[in-house]
């Protein structure tokens, strides 16, 4: 049973070997970066739920594709959403997601 969930609307673009852009939630805009690297999820402190042990993200594309991954989230030192994950980066390479649902367990 998930404790809380946050839905973000994404506006992403390709960089050299990473994907970056904006994630909008309510009236706030966060920078977001998705790239290759050791599997990790970093979130701005205000988006983290203190007692959650596990964070599941679901990325949705316009065509309805869903990509899901599980992390133990940490606080981002850059005050941005950072996803390091080879599988996710490869999975969204052809079609960038437009929404991200974050579930805290």
N, C-alpha and C positions, 0 to 999 in steps of 0.2 A: 504494500500500500504506500503510495507516494505521499510525502509530507507536504510538498508544495510544488507548484509548477509555474514557470515563466515562459511566455510566448514572445519571441522576438521576431521582428520583420527584418529581413536582410537585404542589403544592397551591396553585392559583391562584385569583384573584378579580379582578373588574373594579374599577378606580379611575375617575377622571373620564375621562381619555383614554389610560389606560395599564392594563397588567395587572401585578399584583404578587402576591407570595406567598412560599412556601417551596420550596426545592429540597433534597431529602434524598439524601445519598450516604454509604453505610455508616452510621456513627453521627454524622455531622455534618449540620447544617442550615444552609443558606445562604439569605439573602434574595435574591429574584430580582425583576427589574423588566424588563418588555418594553414598549416604547413607540415612538411615531413619532419620527423624527429621522434625521440623517445616518447611513447604514448603519455600524454599529460593534458589536463584541462586547467587553465587558470582563469579565474573570474574576478572582476572588481569586487571589493569587499561587500559593497551594498547589495550585490546580487547573490552572495553566498548565504546559505542557511547554516548557522553555526553548528548544529548537531547532526548534519547529514553526513553519513559515512560514504554514501555512494551517489554519484550523479550520473543520470542517463540523459544523453542528448539525442534528439531526433531531428534530422535535417530533412526538409521537404522541398522538392523541386516543383516547378510549375506543372510538369506533366504528371505529378502525383507520386513520384518515386520517393521512398523514405529510406534514409540511411540512419542506423542507430548504433551508438557506441556507449560504453560505460567507463566511468573514470572515478578516481577519488580526487576531488577538486581541491585546488590550492588558491590562495589569494594572489592575484596578479600584482607584480611590483610596478607594472606599467599602467595600471588602472584601465586595462582593456581585456577583452575576451580573447584568450589565446588557446588554440587547439593544436596540439602536436600529435599527429596521427597519420601514418603512412596510408593505412587502409581508407580512412575518411578522405584524405586528400586525393587519392586515386579514384575513389568512388564518385566524387563530385566534379572531377576534372572535365567531364564531357558536358555536364549540365549543372550549373551553379544553383545551390538551394536558395529559396526565397523566404523560408521560415525556419526558425530553430525553436524547438520546444525543449526546455530544460526541466527535468524532474529530479527532485531531491528526495532521497530515501534515508 
